Amino acid sequence: MLEKVLKCNKKRGITRAQVAVEKAAKIEKPLIIAVGNAPTALIKLDELMKENKIKPELIIACPVGFVNVVESKELILNHNIASIVAKGRKGGSNVAAAIINAMLYQAFER
């Protein structure tokens, strides 16, 4: 799968995160999308949701950084979809993973 993503992103000149979101849109099961690093993934997700090509059950939006980070998180907040968004420039994969872990701990007894 990773090889296909790498080949596709280089050929099309887009980020791996964007290609991964496009591939997720083809999954015909309920989806939880968690983004911890790439604001471009949230931008692509917003685009695909507007085109009715994907409708996740939950979005966890935690990219960290400066370029398009705040703006990409705000795009997600504009949709009527359950979301957990780390507002501002803070976040990261570790934050997204911690949110998922906390949800799993609440859902299942240890």
Protein Blocks (a to p, Z undefined) as FASTA:
>chain_A
ZZmmmmmmmmnopafklmmmmmmmmpccdcddddfkbmmlmmmmmmmmmnopaccfbdcd
fbecjeoklmmmmmmmmpccdddddehjbecjklmmmmmmmmmmmmpcZZ
